[in-house]
Structures are given as C-alpha cells and as structure tokens.
Amino acid sequence: MDAKRRLIQFTALLVAGTATSTFAQSGEHSFAEAFFVSRRNDGSLELLGSAVTWLLLVMSMGGIGLIVHLSLANRRPTVLPDELVKNIRSNIKKKRFQNAIDIASRDDSYLGRILVAAFREAKFGFPAMMRALEQTADELATKRLRRIELLNVLGQVSPMIGLFGTVYGMILAFGAIVASGGSADPVALAGGIGTALTTTFWGLVVAIPALAGYAVIRNKIDELTVEATIEAEEILNSFRPRARTRESTQTGDKTTTEKPVQTVEAV
C-alpha cells in the first residue's frame, strides 16, 4: 500500500508540475494550457469544463497507479512461487510431510493458501482435501479478479465523462451561435469546441490504458491461478491412498484394499 501511495503521489506531483509550468507563462495562453483548462470567449476560466478535465486527470493518475499496483500484486512470485514448489516437493520426496505443511502455512501466496486449506481437511480424507483445495482456489481467484474490476469500471466510465464534457462544449458553441444571431465569429466558437475536444481527449487517455491493463492483468491472473491449482493438485496426489493387493490365506483370492501412504496431520 505504501508503494502504491508513493506512486500516486509522484504522478500527481508530475502532472501538477507540468500544469504549473504551463500556467506560469506570462501574457498569452499557450497551446498546452488548452489540455488542462477550458476558457470562455473573453478569456475567463470555464469552471464546469475545467472541472471535467481535472476529474479525468485525477482518474488518469489513479488508473496508472492502479495498473502498476495490480501488476505487482499478481506477479508469479505472489501466485505461484517456484521456490515454494521446490521446497514442498523436496520435503515430500524425503517423506517429511509435516515439514511440507509447515512451509506452505508460512507462505502467503495463492499456492500456499490453497495448500493449507487442503491440509486442514486431511483428517477427513483425501476427497475432502481435494474439495477444500478447489473451493479455496475458486474463492481466491474470484477475489483477485474482483480487485481488477475497478480498472474495467474506470475504462467504461471515463469515456462517458468525456462525452459529458463534449456535449457541454457543443452546447457552449451553439450558444455562441445563437447569441451572435447565427453568424458567430470562429473565435467565439473556439471556447466551446475546445472544451468538447479536450474532455474527449482525456476520456480516451483514461479509458485506453485502463481497459488494456484490465485485459492483460485478467489474462495473467487466469493463467497463473490455473497453473497454481494444477500444481497444488499434483502435490496433493502424493497423499492419495494407493491400492494394494493381499493374498487371502484361505481362498487364495486377491482382494484390494485402500491404505493411505501417509497420515497428514491437520494444520
């Protein structure tokens, strides 16, 4: 959370510095200033158009920070740590089952949490372990996907906010035409048209990275969680009861019995 907060603060300072340097120019209004504020025909500040622009600027900063934060939170080491898999498999191979359970319980990754949930059901048998693993895997994967939905909402809402500014800017432009009796000077139309185009621009600036980031991160989560679940199922197969045959001393018939390879203690 601290890293996310610092990133957002840095982005805000960067944008604020850019805007300040733009506004600091004396005399004339620069072309770059049109991307940050909207002005009326007389050069005064247009409050609503500027408010929409700065709202989209804030949403842009938040979207970039959110993309970075979610990308870091859904990396492979946080979902499927290779070191964890290696340690657990090594302990299972050496028949140190309790050590493998302890290693999983100390890890806060997606894989570690679904393994711990399965180990807690060990006293109820192998089928209960598999059910617990699948249920926990679904819950944790859904929770991760729910977190990135904010990016989807951001990408869907920001063009609508930009469209609101576009409609408002066109209303200003047509108002200038009406006020001039139908023969408005192009300079009189510039304020409304500028507001319309600027808000549309920032709406797209927010939406495109947000939707692209949402798609990429969602696919990454799907890929890693499925891979981690398969890996966990393979690890649990080491605890699957194996079928063994024994000779009947009376009839000579072979009977099949199920005996667990190892009794797993509940975590």
N, C-alpha and C positions, 0 to 999 in steps of 0.2 A: 504494500500500500504506500509506503514511503517513496519508493522509486516511482510509482505512478504519479504521486502528488508532485514530486520534483519535476517530472517530465512535463506535466501540465503547466506548472509554474514557469518553466523555461520557455515553453511555446507561447504562453501568454505574454511574457516579457518581450519575446522576439517580435510578436505582432504589434504590441504596444509601442516598441521602439521604432518599428517601421512606420506606424501611423504618426508617431510624434515627429519623426524626421520629415514626414510629408507635410504635416501641418505647420512646421516651423518655417517653411519658405515664406518670405515676405512678399507682400504685394499681390501677385497673381495666384490664382488657384491652379495647381498643377494637374496634369492628366491623371497621375497616380492617385490623387486625392479623390477622384470620382469613384474609386473602388472601395472607399471607406465611408464616405458621407454623401448624402443627397442634398442638393441645394435648389432653392426656388429660382424663378426668373430674375429676381432682384439681387441674387447672391446670398440671401439669408439661408439659414440651415432649415432643411425639411425634416422635421422631427420623426414622423412615422416611418418614412423611407429609410432614414439613417438608423432608426431602431431595428428595423427588419434586417438591415445589412449587418449590424453588430451582433444581433442574435445569431445570425448564420455564421459569423466569425467565431463566436463562442462555441457553437456546435461543431465547427470545423476543428477547433483546438481539442475539444472533448473527444471527437471521433478519432483523431490521430493518437491521442493518449490512450484511448481505449483499445485501439488496434494493437499498439505496442504492448500494452499490459496483457491482453488476452493471448497474444502470440507467445510471450514469455511464460504465461501460466499453462500453456498447452504444448510445451516442448516435449520431446521424447523423454528426457530425464524426469519430468514430473508425471508422466503417464506410465511409461514402460522403461524403467532404469535397467540398463544392461548389467550393471554391477549387481543389482539385486537378484536378477535372474541367475547370474553366475554363482552367487553365494548360496542361494537356495538349492540349486541343482547340485552343487558340490557337497553340501551337507546331507542331502537326500541320498546321494550316491554312497556316502560313507555311513549311512543308516543313522545319522544324527538328526532325527526328525524334530525333536524339541528345539534344537538349535535353529533349524529352518523356520520353525514357527516364531521363535523369538526375533529372528532377523526381519521377518515380514511384519511383525507387530510394531517394530520400531520405525518402519518406513511409512511415510505419509503419502506415497504416490498412489495412483489409481490401482496399479497391480497389487501393491502391498495391502491396500484396504480391502480389496475383494478376496484376497487370500485369507486375511484374518477373519473375515465374515464366514468363510467356508470352514476354517479350522474351529471356530466356535461351535459349529454344529457337528463336530466329529463324533461326539458321544451318541448321536442319533443315527449314525451310519453313513456310508458313502453317498447314497442318494440324497440325503439331507444336506450334505456338504455341497453337492453339485447344485441343488436348488438354491441354497443360500448364495453361492457364487453368482449364479445367473441373475438372481433378483437384485443383489447389490450392484452388479455390473450395470444393469439397466438403470437403476436409480442414480448412480454416479455419472453415467454417460448422459442421462437426461439433465442432470444438474449442470454439467459443463455446457451442454447445448443451450440451456436456458439462459446462461450468462451472456452468450454471444448474441442473443436475440435483440439486445439493445442496439447493436450495430445495424441489424435489419430494420428496426424501427427508425433509427436515425436516417438510414438511407431512403426510407419510404416517406418520412415526414418532411425532410428538408426541401425536396422539390416543391412540395405543396406550400411551404412557407415562401419559397422563392416565387411561386406562382401568385401568391397573395400580393407580394411586392410588385410583380409585373402588372397585375390588374390595377393596383392602386396607382402606379406610374402612368398607365394609359388613361386612367380617369383624370389625372392631373393634366395630361397632354390635351385631351378632348375638352377639358375645362378651359384651357388657354385658347383653344379654337373658338369656343362659344363666346368667351369674353371679348375676343377681337372681332366678333361679328362674322366669322367664317374665313377671314384672311389673316390668320396668325403668322407672325414672323417666325422663321425657323428657330431663332434664338429663344422665343417664348415656349417652344415645344421641347427644347433641349432638356429642361429640368425633369419633366415627367418621363420622357423617353429614357433619359439617363438612369432614373430610379428603376424603371422597368427592367432594363438590361442588366444593371448591377445586381439586383436581387436575384435575377435568373442565374447569373454567373455564379454567385456564391452558393445558391441552392445546388447547382451541379457540382461545385467544388466539394461540398459536404457529402453529397449522395454517392458520387462515383467511388471514392476511396472506401466509404463505409460499406457499400454493397460488395465491392471487390474483396475487402478484408473479411467480411462475413462469409462469403463463399469459400475462400481459401482456408480460413480457420475451421469452419464447419467440416470441410473435407478432411482436414488434418485430424480433427477430433474423432471422426468416424473411423479413419484408418488406424489410428493408434489404439483406440479403445477396443476395437475388434481384435487387433493383433494381441493386445494385452489379455483379453478374455481367453483367446485360444491358448496363449502361453500358460495362463493360470490353470486351464483345464488339463493341459499336458502335465503340469506339476502335480495336480491332484490325482492323476492317473497312477502316480507312484503309491498312493494309498488305497487303490482299488483292490477289493478282495479278489484273490485268484482262485480258480477252480483246481482242486486236487483230487486225485483218484486214490482209492484204497481197496485192497483186496479183502473180500469177505471170507473169513476163515471157515464158515460153514457151507456156503453155497458156491463159493468160487466166483460169484458175480462181482463186477466192478460197480461201485457206487461213487457218485460225485458229490463232494461237499464243498461248501464255501468257507474259506478261512482267511481272515484278514492278514495281510502281510505285516502290518504293524498297527498297534493301537495308538491313536493320536490323542494326546491329552488336550482337553479344552483350554483355549487361551483365556 
